[in-house]
Amino acid sequence: MRRAAETAILPRYQSLSAHEIDAKAADDVVTIADEEAELILAEGLSALLPEAALVGEEAAHADPALLDRLGDALCWIVDPLDGTNNFAAGKPPFGVMVSLAEAGETVAGWIYDPLSGRLCHAHRHHGAWIGEDRVQARTTGAKPPIAAISLVFMDPERREAVKRGIAPFYSLVDIPRCAAEQWPRLALGVNDLSIFERTLAWDHAAGVLFLNEAGGKAARPDGRAYRVDEAHLPGLLGAASPALWDELAGRMQTLGA
């Protein structure tokens, strides 16, 4: 991950040319840094565990059939540059995310911040760590709790329902448009809660595991565990404590969400 950042990402930070940025979808771009970083990661991860499938964000965009491999016995999941819109605009945050799944369940995850060198990592049943320091999730202590709610991918009716039925109970802050930053914020006492509508595996597998192993809680709104082979389903809640999660999930249920 560091090699991908040092070779493909950081040399292009705030120095991208127009022809090195392409529109992938409405309000979603891809850069040459994404593509080159994914190739570096794919090569390195395949060498580490050649028996595992590998699903990268850019490769899956080019060939959606790759998504069928997310439930394989072993599967590497790669987001070579999360927060690409930020990166392309020459501003943080952005990061590199890698996870390893076993039959659809995430068993290990890594979240790397190229600018600070911070490496968040977690292994199932073995805790959450930043570098060599173990992390215990903590709330902000704010009243009302601090929430970052991603409304971008909600349909208009659901967006309005969340604004009316959820937002008034929390102190809202802007989302960073970077899951590689948002998940650590929930464990490190920066934010208390987050609502995600789109739940793509490369955006959330590592972060969900990191928060849960830190003692917070991330799950589907109905309480089901997040699985990478169900990443087409909408809806994911994260909280700095199980109690905050339960409170938010209860409010979501009143919306029929």
Secondary structure as GFF3:
##gff-version 3
##sequence-region A 1 257
A	DSSP	alpha_helix	2	4	.	.	.	ID=ss1
A	DSSP	pi_helix	5	9	.	.	.	ID=ss2
A	DSSP	three_ten_helix	10	12	.	.	.	ID=ss3
A	DSSP	three_ten_helix	18	20	.	.	.	ID=ss4
A	DSSP	beta_strand	21	25	.	.	.	ID=ss5
A	DSSP	beta_strand	28	31	.	.	.	ID=ss6
A	DSSP	alpha_helix	32	48	.	.	.	ID=ss7
A	DSSP	beta_strand	53	56	.	.	.	ID=ss8
A	DSSP	alpha_helix	57	62	.	.	.	ID=ss9
A	DSSP	three_ten_helix	64	71	.	.	.	ID=ss10
A	DSSP	beta_strand	75	82	.	.	.	ID=ss11
A	DSSP	alpha_helix	84	88	.	.	.	ID=ss12
A	DSSP	beta_strand	95	102	.	.	.	ID=ss13
A	DSSP	beta_strand	105	112	.	.	.	ID=ss14
A	DSSP	beta_strand	119	123	.	.	.	ID=ss15
A	DSSP	beta_strand	128	130	.	.	.	ID=ss16
A	DSSP	beta_strand	133	135	.	.	.	ID=ss17
A	DSSP	beta_strand	146	149	.	.	.	ID=ss18
A	DSSP	alpha_helix	156	165	.	.	.	ID=ss19
A	DSSP	three_ten_helix	167	169	.	.	.	ID=ss20
A	DSSP	beta_strand	171	172	.	.	.	ID=ss21
A	DSSP	alpha_helix	179	187	.	.	.	ID=ss22
A	DSSP	beta_strand	193	196	.	.	.	ID=ss23
A	DSSP	alpha_helix	201	214	.	.	.	ID=ss24
A	DSSP	beta_strand	217	219	.	.	.	ID=ss25
A	DSSP	three_ten_helix	228	230	.	.	.	ID=ss26
A	DSSP	beta_strand	236	239	.	.	.	ID=ss27
A	DSSP	alpha_helix	242	254	.	.	.	ID=ss28
###
